[in-house]
Amino acid sequence: MTILVTGAGLIGCHTARLLIENGQSVVLLDNNPSQPAISSILGDKLPPIERIDIRDLAAIQAVIARHRVTRVLHTAAALSLAFNANPPMGAAVNILGTVNLLEASRQAGISRFVFGSSTTVAYSTFHRPAAMPIVEDFDMKVVEDRPGSFYAASKLSAEYFIQLYADRYDMSVGILRYAAVLGLWAGPNNSVPGRLIESLLAQSDNGVVSITDPFLLWSGGDDFIDARDVARANVAALEAASLPTRVYYIASGRLTTLREFVEAARQIRPDVAIQMPPPPATGFAGFPHLRAQPFDIGAAQRDLAFCPECDLVSSLRDAYRQITISGPRRSQTPPTARSG
Ligand SMILES: NC(=O)c1ccc[n+]([C@@H]2O[C@H](COP(=O)([O-])OP(=O)(O)OC[C@H]3O[C@@H](n4cnc5c(N)ncnc54)[C@H](O)[C@@H]3O)[C@@H](O)[C@H]2O)c1
């Protein structure tokens, strides 16, 4: 009765921690696992960690057989920065890697397959007025509304493969579209929200923090959710008797502006001046359209009993605690592009 968690990253580790606390047997799979980073979330209760690349089907099959895996949570992925730097690699990891896991799961008779997707699959529709709030089965023109980034395209593509495997082979699947996830750990904070809070809450010698990367700034609103709330949703999706609608937004259902986000950071770091240029004309993470509608989290509330517990200030406070535990960091402004 072991649960395979692919991706020993921020979300995979928070979910593994909850599962282990619930008495479940877990195996973590990652092509580049870092034990100190994993321990920053899991402490000393470390499950088996398999160093495996999800592009390697035979290795996945062997892990599933060796650990007698019965359920799968798939969070391993190339996030946008890595994807944009190497699109063939990103597509191979996010699309082929997902199909490899589906195929190995089908062959092994896995009873539940849960996938960590992204709300960015819907961002290309923000330019059109939509019914409020945005439902999972949003209106999308397949040509005009094509996904706004390689990353979003890969997530939507993976979603379709998962739906087709479920249709053809009667697999039980859950597709969880996470909003922008808040949380820091001792590993690399690869996501746009991770880089944003790492920059905002960075240690500062002169009492000033500067955000210079325009992709960490936005106009309009965006939706943020704590990594621990995401982990609770993942566990609920792994354990639910059935997942009638298959696709769920895991989001707060609220929009936060850049000004509100910075005000929350000021509550955590009142001693530091935050400097940034005027916000760009674009939406969150460089997506072109400003966001005016929240996501409908009703399906997740109904089927997963999903109820976000962490507010923005408490998420930032805990992230800052992680920075102070993990040692001083500097504000990071790597070149970036549209993300998730
Ligand atoms: N963090 C967010 O804001 C956010 C938002 C929406 C969706 N998501 C999705 O949630 C999932 C987890 O995100 P995260 O924030 O924990 O990211 P993360 O980068 O912390 O974790 C991803 C893990 O996947 C591993 N990985 C990458 N390529 C691999 C490969 N070829 N084989 C095996 N492992 C590989 C990485 O080593 C990393 O540990 C991802 O699928 C991401 O797309 C994240």
The ligand as a Tripos MOL2 file, in Angstrom:
@<TRIPOS>MOLECULE
LIG
   44    48     1     0     0
SMALL
NO_CHARGES

@<TRIPOS>ATOM
      1 N1          5.1960   26.1350   -7.0380 N.am      1 LIG1
      2 C1          4.1720   26.6510   -7.7100 C.2       1 LIG1
      3 O1          3.8670   27.8500   -7.6070 O.2       1 LIG1
      4 C2          3.3420   25.7510   -8.5940 C.ar      1 LIG1
      5 C3          2.1330   26.2690   -9.1190 C.ar      1 LIG1
      6 C4          1.3480   25.4430   -9.9330 C.ar      1 LIG1
      7 C5          1.7660   24.1560  -10.2110 C.ar      1 LIG1
      8 N2          2.9470   23.6970   -9.7030 N.ar      1 LIG1
      9 C6          3.3540   22.3320  -10.0200 C.3       1 LIG1
     10 O2          3.5270   21.6290   -8.8080 O.3       1 LIG1
     11 C7          4.5500   20.6410   -8.9750 C.3       1 LIG1
     12 C8          5.5830   20.7590   -7.8600 C.3       1 LIG1
     13 O3          6.1120   22.0770   -7.8650 O.3       1 LIG1
     14 P1          7.2030   22.5270   -6.7840 P.3       1 LIG1
     15 O4          6.9530   23.9650   -6.4940 O.co2     1 LIG1
     16 O5          7.2600   21.5400   -5.6960 O.co2     1 LIG1
     17 O6          8.5050   22.4370   -7.6810 O.3       1 LIG1
     18 P2          9.9820   21.9530   -7.2920 P.3       1 LIG1
     19 O7         10.8650   22.4410   -8.3770 O.co2     1 LIG1
     20 O8         10.3030   22.3130   -5.8830 O.co2     1 LIG1
     21 O9          9.8520   20.3580   -7.3580 O.3       1 LIG1
     22 C9          9.8730   19.6640   -8.5880 C.3       1 LIG1
     23 C10        10.8120   18.4780   -8.4230 C.3       1 LIG1
     24 O10        10.7810   17.7330   -9.6530 O.3       1 LIG1
     25 C11        12.0780   17.2000   -9.8310 C.3       1 LIG1
     26 N3         12.2970   16.8430  -11.2300 N.ar      1 LIG1
     27 C12        12.4950   17.6820  -12.2760 C.ar      1 LIG1
     28 N4         12.7320   16.9740  -13.3860 N.ar      1 LIG1
     29 C13        12.6810   15.6600  -13.0450 C.ar      1 LIG1
     30 C14        12.8700   14.4530  -13.7560 C.ar      1 LIG1
     31 N5         13.1790   14.4560  -15.0630 N.pl3     1 LIG1
     32 N6         12.7250   13.2720  -13.0970 N.ar      1 LIG1
     33 C15        12.4500   13.2490  -11.7660 C.ar      1 LIG1
     34 N7         12.2860   14.3740  -11.0270 N.ar      1 LIG1
     35 C16        12.3950   15.5660  -11.6630 C.ar      1 LIG1
     36 C17        13.0160   18.3130   -9.3810 C.3       1 LIG1
     37 O11        14.3160   17.8140   -9.0600 O.3       1 LIG1
     38 C18        12.2810   18.8980   -8.1910 C.3       1 LIG1
     39 O12        12.7420   18.3600   -6.9680 O.3       1 LIG1
     40 C19         5.1290   20.8490  -10.3690 C.3       1 LIG1
     41 O13         4.5320   19.9250  -11.2440 O.3       1 LIG1
     42 C20         4.6910   22.2510  -10.7260 C.3       1 LIG1
     43 O14         4.5580   22.3950  -12.1070 O.3       1 LIG1
     44 C21         3.7320   24.4570   -8.8900 C.ar      1 LIG1
@<TRIPOS>BOND
     1     1     2 1
     2     2     3 2
     3     2     4 1
     4     4     5 ar
     5     4    44 ar
     6     5     6 ar
     7     6     7 ar
     8     7     8 ar
     9     8     9 1
    10     8    44 ar
    11     9    10 1
    12     9    42 1
    13    10    11 1
    14    11    12 1
    15    11    40 1
    16    12    13 1
    17    13    14 1
    18    14    15 2
    19    14    16 1
    20    14    17 1
    21    17    18 1
    22    18    19 2
    23    18    20 1
    24    18    21 1
    25    21    22 1
    26    22    23 1
    27    23    24 1
    28    23    38 1
    29    24    25 1
    30    25    26 1
    31    25    36 1
    32    26    27 ar
    33    26    35 ar
    34    27    28 ar
    35    28    29 ar
    36    29    30 ar
    37    29    35 ar
    38    30    31 1
    39    30    32 ar
    40    32    33 ar
    41    33    34 ar
    42    34    35 ar
    43    36    37 1
    44    36    38 1
    45    38    39 1
    46    40    41 1
    47    40    42 1
    48    42    43 1
@<TRIPOS>SUBSTRUCTURE
     1 LIG1         1 GROUP 0 **** ****
